[in-house]
């Protein structure tokens, strides 16, 4: 059986992307994306949990990232998990997990300082919240996250 390695994230950039131009026409953009989950605990207190993801974008999409994305930009991302393993100079094993972005869609308004207008047809469908259903099932699959208060740590 074939495996599936697919990641979908919606979050905000934690810093401006770092773009590197490599040999030939190779371009890579690296940046961090914060996803925040909000829920109420057993005591009724609101709890927020922020997860940080390291992302990399290659090729022409990296140039779009460089031109249009800034710290705080909201982004819908589809990609796959990549884990790098190596031994550092002290002979200690190291590993880093990144998301290799395959497609993305810019959400929200144009960030301050972004040049030009946003390009159209940006490789991924626009993200929208699923419509409420009339199904009254109590399964975990029907759990709705409360994201009405979008306070991010930056």
N, C-alpha and C positions, 0 to 999 in steps of 0.2 A: 504494500500500500504506500502511495506517495504521501509525503508530509506537506503541511501547510505552514508557511512562515509569513504571516501578515499582521501588520500593526496598523491601527487607526488611532490617531491622537487629535484632540482639539485642545489648544492651549495658547499661551502667550510666550513670546521670546523673552528670555532673561537678560539678554545683552545683544548689541549689534552683531551681526554675523561676521566671522573672520573668513575672508576669501583668499585663496592661494591660487596663483597661476603657475602651473607646472609645465614640463616640457611639452612642446607641440601646442595643441589647442586645449589641453586638459585643464579644467578649472574645478576646484572643489570649495564648497562653502560649509563651514562648521558653525553650529550654534546650539544653544540650549533652549529647551522648551519646557515650560512649567504647566503641569496639569493639576488642577485642584479639585478635590472631591469634598463635598459638603454633606453632612448628615447630622441627625440628632442622636445622641447616645441614650442609654436607658434612663438617665436622669433628666432628659429633655434639654440638655445643653447642646448648643450647636458646636460641632467639631469640624475643623477643616484639615485636610491632609493634602499636602502638596508634594508631588513627585516630579523630579527633574530628569529630563531625558536629553542625552547627547545625540544630535542629529548631524548627518552629512548629506550634502546634495552635490551631484556631479554634473558636468557638462553645461549645456545651455541654461538649464534650470538654475545652476549656481549663479549665473550672471543676472538672472531675474531676482534671485534672493539678494544679491549685492545691491541692486538698484532700488528695490522696493521695500525690503523688510528692515525694520529697525527694532530696537528694544521696545517691548510692549505690544508689538504687532500680534494680532490674533490670527491663528493659522489652523487649517484642517490639513492633516498629513496622512498619507498612506505610504507604507514602506515595509521593510523587513528587518529583523534583528540580526546584527552581525557582532560576533565576539572575537576580539583579537587577543592572542596569547603571545607573550614574549618573556624573556629573562632580562632583567635590568643589569646595570653595571655592577651591582653587588651580588649578582647571581641569584636574585630572588625572583620567583615566578610572579608574573603580573598578568592581569587580564582587564579588558575594558569592553563594555557592551555599548554599542551605538545603534541608532536606527538609520538605516540606509533609505533615504527618502526616494520613492519612485514617482510620486505625484503629490501635489499640494494645491490648496486653494486659499487665497488670502481672504480673511473675513473682516468684518467691521469696516470702518472708514479708513481713509488714507492717513497713515501715520505722519506726524509732523516731521518735516525734513526729507520726506520721500520725494524723489523727482518724478515729474511727468504724471501721466494717468496710468491706472492699473491696466495691465495687458488683459485681453480677453482670451478665453479658451486656455486656461492654465493647467491642463492635464488632468484635473480631478473634478468630479461633480461638486457643486456647491453643497455645503453641509446644511441640513435643516433638522430641527428636532422632530422626532416621530410624533404623529398625531395621537391624541388620547384615544384609547379604544373603549368600547362599551363592555368589553369582557371583564367580568368581576372576579376572575381567577386570582388567588392569593399566592401564586408561585413567585419565586425569586426572580424569574425572568421578567416579571411585570413590575419590578421595583423601579420607582422613578426617583432619580437623584434630585435633590433640591439645590439648584445652582442659581437661584435668584439673587444671591448676594455674592458678587464676583470680586471679592477682595483678594488681590494677589500680593505676594511678599515683595513687590518692587514698584 
